[in-house]
Amino acid sequence: MNKKIFIFPTIAILLLVSLLIPRITIYKGAEEKAFFSRFIFPGQRFVFKYHHSVEKTPVYEIYKVAWNGTIIMDKTKFQSYGAGLPLQTKNFSKQGNYFVITDMNIKLPEVIIRISKTPNQTVTVVNKRIVLNDVAKVGEKITIRVKPLYKKILFNNK
């Protein structure tokens, strides 16, 4: 009898927590077909990596997640200081072979990526690396959104 009293509140708490924890979902194409989804805790990061089309060096865009599903662009790392890459910012430093812009704090409702001809575009969520070039065609749109599950259920949106 005591076990039943303990089990019901435990299940209710787990259900409530699972509804509140943000979920990252990655969609492809104009129809936004989901191909990846998982829980991501607030403060955890995901990384979009691509090669700069002119400099041919890797660029890392590092995003973190807020409780409400806001995506915050936290920092950018790149190896070259050439064409099309930022030249001036107050949060600019050199770390090893990389230039790093930190504390960007750019709040985004979603991240939209177009698949380019340049290979090795990836998104890494926690420990899962997704090669976008294997998932979508050149020119196709990839959309990344983070929302708590209750928002998806109650508001019936992506």
Contacts in CASP RR format, 6 or more apart in sequence:
PFRMAT RR
TARGET T0000
AUTHOR 0000-0000-0000
METHOD contacts of the structure
MODEL  1
MNKKIFIFPTIAILLLVSLLIPRITIYKGAEEKAFFSRFIFPGQRFVFKY
HHSVEKTPVYEIYKVAWNGTIIMDKTKFQSYGAGLPLQTKNFSKQGNYFV
ITDMNIKLPEVIIRISKTPNQTVTVVNKRIVLNDVAKVGEKITIRVKPLY
KKILFNNK
18 39 0 8 1.000
18 149 0 8 1.000
19 148 0 8 1.000
19 149 0 8 1.000
19 150 0 8 1.000
19 153 0 8 1.000
20 67 0 8 1.000
20 148 0 8 1.000
20 149 0 8 1.000
20 150 0 8 1.000
21 39 0 8 1.000
21 40 0 8 1.000
21 41 0 8 1.000
21 148 0 8 1.000
21 149 0 8 1.000
22 39 0 8 1.000
22 40 0 8 1.000
22 41 0 8 1.000
22 42 0 8 1.000
22 65 0 8 1.000
22 66 0 8 1.000
22 67 0 8 1.000
22 68 0 8 1.000
22 69 0 8 1.000
22 146 0 8 1.000
22 147 0 8 1.000
22 148 0 8 1.000
23 37 0 8 1.000
23 38 0 8 1.000
23 39 0 8 1.000
23 40 0 8 1.000
23 146 0 8 1.000
23 147 0 8 1.000
23 148 0 8 1.000
23 149 0 8 1.000
23 152 0 8 1.000
24 36 0 8 1.000
24 37 0 8 1.000
24 38 0 8 1.000
24 39 0 8 1.000
24 40 0 8 1.000
24 46 0 8 1.000
24 65 0 8 1.000
24 125 0 8 1.000
24 144 0 8 1.000
24 145 0 8 1.000
24 146 0 8 1.000
25 34 0 8 1.000
25 36 0 8 1.000
25 37 0 8 1.000
25 144 0 8 1.000
25 145 0 8 1.000
25 146 0 8 1.000
25 147 0 8 1.000
25 158 0 8 1.000
26 34 0 8 1.000
26 35 0 8 1.000
26 36 0 8 1.000
26 37 0 8 1.000
26 123 0 8 1.000
26 130 0 8 1.000
26 142 0 8 1.000
26 143 0 8 1.000
26 144 0 8 1.000
27 33 0 8 1.000
27 34 0 8 1.000
27 35 0 8 1.000
27 142 0 8 1.000
27 143 0 8 1.000
27 144 0 8 1.000
27 145 0 8 1.000
27 158 0 8 1.000
28 35 0 8 1.000
28 135 0 8 1.000
28 136 0 8 1.000
28 140 0 8 1.000
28 141 0 8 1.000
28 142 0 8 1.000
28 143 0 8 1.000
29 136 0 8 1.000
29 140 0 8 1.000
29 141 0 8 1.000
29 142 0 8 1.000
29 143 0 8 1.000
30 141 0 8 1.000
32 143 0 8 1.000
32 158 0 8 1.000
34 158 0 8 1.000
35 135 0 8 1.000
36 125 0 8 1.000
36 128 0 8 1.000
36 130 0 8 1.000
38 125 0 8 1.000
38 126 0 8 1.000
38 128 0 8 1.000
40 46 0 8 1.000
40 65 0 8 1.000
40 125 0 8 1.000
40 126 0 8 1.000
40 146 0 8 1.000
41 65 0 8 1.000
42 65 0 8 1.000
42 66 0 8 1.000
42 67 0 8 1.000
43 64 0 8 1.000
43 65 0 8 1.000
43 66 0 8 1.000
44 64 0 8 1.000
44 65 0 8 1.000
44 126 0 8 1.000
45 62 0 8 1.000
45 63 0 8 1.000
45 64 0 8 1.000
45 65 0 8 1.000
45 74 0 8 1.000
46 62 0 8 1.000
46 63 0 8 1.000
46 65 0 8 1.000
46 123 0 8 1.000
46 124 0 8 1.000
46 125 0 8 1.000
46 126 0 8 1.000
46 144 0 8 1.000
47 60 0 8 1.000
47 61 0 8 1.000
47 62 0 8 1.000
47 63 0 8 1.000
47 122 0 8 1.000
47 123 0 8 1.000
47 124 0 8 1.000
48 60 0 8 1.000
48 61 0 8 1.000
48 63 0 8 1.000
48 111 0 8 1.000
48 113 0 8 1.000
48 121 0 8 1.000
48 122 0 8 1.000
48 123 0 8 1.000
48 144 0 8 1.000
49 58 0 8 1.000
49 59 0 8 1.000
49 60 0 8 1.000
49 61 0 8 1.000
49 120 0 8 1.000
49 121 0 8 1.000
49 122 0 8 1.000
49 123 0 8 1.000
49 124 0 8 1.000
50 58 0 8 1.000
50 59 0 8 1.000
50 116 0 8 1.000
50 118 0 8 1.000
50 120 0 8 1.000
50 121 0 8 1.000
50 122 0 8 1.000
51 57 0 8 1.000
51 58 0 8 1.000
51 59 0 8 1.000
51 118 0 8 1.000
51 119 0 8 1.000
51 120 0 8 1.000
51 121 0 8 1.000
52 58 0 8 1.000
52 59 0 8 1.000
52 78 0 8 1.000
52 80 0 8 1.000
52 84 0 8 1.000
52 85 0 8 1.000
53 116 0 8 1.000
53 118 0 8 1.000
54 82 0 8 1.000
54 83 0 8 1.000
54 84 0 8 1.000
55 78 0 8 1.000
55 79 0 8 1.000
55 80 0 8 1.000
55 82 0 8 1.000
55 83 0 8 1.000
55 85 0 8 1.000
57 78 0 8 1.000
57 79 0 8 1.000
57 80 0 8 1.000
58 78 0 8 1.000
58 79 0 8 1.000
59 76 0 8 1.000
59 77 0 8 1.000
59 78 0 8 1.000
59 85 0 8 1.000
60 76 0 8 1.000
60 77 0 8 1.000
60 78 0 8 1.000
61 73 0 8 1.000
61 76 0 8 1.000
62 73 0 8 1.000
62 74 0 8 1.000
62 75 0 8 1.000
62 76 0 8 1.000
62 77 0 8 1.000
63 71 0 8 1.000
63 72 0 8 1.000
63 73 0 8 1.000
63 74 0 8 1.000
63 108 0 8 1.000
63 111 0 8 1.000
64 71 0 8 1.000
64 72 0 8 1.000
64 74 0 8 1.000
65 71 0 8 1.000
65 72 0 8 1.000
65 146 0 8 1.000
66 72 0 8 1.000
67 148 0 8 1.000
68 148 0 8 1.000
69 146 0 8 1.000
69 147 0 8 1.000
69 148 0 8 1.000
70 107 0 8 1.000
70 108 0 8 1.000
70 109 0 8 1.000
70 146 0 8 1.000
71 107 0 8 1.000
71 108 0 8 1.000
71 109 0 8 1.000
71 110 0 8 1.000
71 111 0 8 1.000
71 144 0 8 1.000
71 145 0 8 1.000
71 146 0 8 1.000
72 105 0 8 1.000
72 106 0 8 1.000
72 107 0 8 1.000
72 108 0 8 1.000
73 104 0 8 1.000
73 105 0 8 1.000
73 106 0 8 1.000
73 108 0 8 1.000
74 102 0 8 1.000
74 103 0 8 1.000
74 104 0 8 1.000
74 105 0 8 1.000
75 100 0 8 1.000
75 101 0 8 1.000
75 102 0 8 1.000
75 103 0 8 1.000
75 104 0 8 1.000
76 86 0 8 1.000
76 100 0 8 1.000
76 101 0 8 1.000
76 104 0 8 1.000
77 95 0 8 1.000
77 98 0 8 1.000
77 99 0 8 1.000
77 100 0 8 1.000
78 85 0 8 1.000
78 98 0 8 1.000
78 99 0 8 1.000
79 97 0 8 1.000
79 98 0 8 1.000
79 99 0 8 1.000
81 87 0 8 1.000
81 99 0 8 1.000
85 99 0 8 1.000
86 92 0 8 1.000
86 101 0 8 1.000
89 101 0 8 1.000
91 101 0 8 1.000
91 102 0 8 1.000
91 103 0 8 1.000
91 104 0 8 1.000
92 99 0 8 1.000
92 100 0 8 1.000
92 101 0 8 1.000
93 99 0 8 1.000
93 100 0 8 1.000
93 102 0 8 1.000
94 100 0 8 1.000
109 145 0 8 1.000
110 143 0 8 1.000
110 144 0 8 1.000
110 145 0 8 1.000
111 143 0 8 1.000
111 144 0 8 1.000
112 141 0 8 1.000
112 142 0 8 1.000
112 143 0 8 1.000
112 144 0 8 1.000
113 121 0 8 1.000
113 123 0 8 1.000
113 132 0 8 1.000
113 141 0 8 1.000
113 142 0 8 1.000
113 143 0 8 1.000
113 144 0 8 1.000
114 139 0 8 1.000
114 140 0 8 1.000
114 141 0 8 1.000
114 142 0 8 1.000
115 121 0 8 1.000
115 132 0 8 1.000
115 133 0 8 1.000
115 136 0 8 1.000
115 137 0 8 1.000
115 138 0 8 1.000
115 139 0 8 1.000
115 140 0 8 1.000
115 141 0 8 1.000
115 142 0 8 1.000
116 138 0 8 1.000
116 139 0 8 1.000
117 138 0 8 1.000
119 133 0 8 1.000
120 131 0 8 1.000
120 133 0 8 1.000
121 131 0 8 1.000
121 132 0 8 1.000
121 133 0 8 1.000
122 129 0 8 1.000
122 130 0 8 1.000
122 131 0 8 1.000
122 132 0 8 1.000
123 129 0 8 1.000
123 130 0 8 1.000
123 132 0 8 1.000
123 142 0 8 1.000
123 144 0 8 1.000
124 130 0 8 1.000
132 142 0 8 1.000
135 142 0 8 1.000
136 142 0 8 1.000
145 158 0 8 1.000
151 157 0 8 1.000
152 158 0 8 1.000
END
